[in-house]
């Protein structure tokens, strides 16, 4: 497990000193994170990396997961889709099931923390306990809120406005609210198995295990199997490219315990890929971080052709490895990619295919995008910046001035 | 006896104001009403996030008008606002509003909206000021600290002190004046920090000091 000082060679010792100073100001405050899954997906991944570093800084922080049955997670998945703009119909009283599951979880999960930090809609209604239990409450939205279904938004808004602050990942997710809204982008951990430097032999062995030929171009999308990641669209873009440029396509990812739809999407992807030996559909088990890292490092071009994104951390991961990335201009992706400077923003299957061909045919241009992309991620999207902003957010709950002297 | 310079640093927390603009009238209306910290944020964000690049679009208003609305001429006028000349956020806000109001007064034809998804989102920031362990009592110590201090600290003493805290000049020049180094103070005061990267600014300050005190 990494220690906070291990990051000094990457971000500089002064950055670590600043984090220590902020952490000191939070002595005596207990912070509890609550979400709905311990493994799979970006939220669990960030929390599992961040908490040990916060402990290392002396911050009293904990993480708990609410319990729910299959019916609850099907409901929250549909809420998730509706917030992403996918039409969903909810029967009378159906949304109230979320409140009931939250109410049942409350006695066991809430411990009267100084700051209760709730992630995403699944546990949002725990805030009904705020008056009884006290403390400051923050709601952290990790999903794309650009075009939410109105009835679901109105349902959630009543809870959101009971919090002291809401946190969004991109400016476009912001909505008129009566509470403070803070912009905090998620981050990647440069020392995690998914992002650390790898010896060539490991990259070779992972490619050999999946029967990939490193002498031929590799185009990759890493993401869980989800309609909103448009894996079928990726295959269609690849097929357009393949008419003119030789390459292999890798679609690799896993599932999350709160996403019951994944298997259905995987089946459709396999059907679309059937008959082409150069398409590699890899359903990876949890803990495949070294494999994902190796696949990204073996790739010539990396895609993230999402229809919606909370943020799109896989884009930052690929850019950190200095890879040219083609990604949809959705969610937090435009924050990560300056078009034609640190990567490519695309808007269609045909556009994606056009840019794949361009990057495969112009490797020097592709390498330049990769170099700039890595610098941008280093300056703005590493875990140390994320920790700093969370510490500032916690401190800001106790001071409402624009300029705060610590 | 001259006093020491205690280096501070600053960290920002970005806040979303939940207000957006789709066209020039909405941009002007928003700019009139948002807090001063929002004017500061939108005129300094690019500098902070892309401090390794140069030259870069100097303010969000110009960047958005040019890229989302396609108003190149108006974008150029907004980009040319010489931020280094302003000593208060109120006067800086007025300068942008004057340009937008002139454009609106001379407008012919209907108002053009940006594409959905390309709206201007008003933001602001909370600034946290905190001390560093570094203090300078002499020019030589000052140079050594400027060489190693975080880029955020240099940013604080040059940009935040002058415009956000409205102290009139950058902290380095004020301290150098007190030290009796008037010529060096003026040289650093004359630098246009908006036209170089932050690392470039660090190098320039070290270079100026070295012209007065050999390494």
Interface residues (C-beta under 8 A of the other chain):
Chain A: X12 X14 X15 X17 X18 X21 X22 X146 X168 X171 X172 X174 X175 X176 X177 X180 X181 X182 X183 X184 X329 X375 X376 X379 X380 X388 X389 X392 X393 X395 X396 X401 X402 X403 X404 X405 X406
Chain B: X9 X11 X12 X13 X14 X15 X16 X17 X18 X19 X20 X35 X37 X49 X50 X51 X52 X117 X119 X121 X123 X124 X126 X127 X128 X129 X130 X132 X133 X148 X149 X150 X152 X153 X164 X165
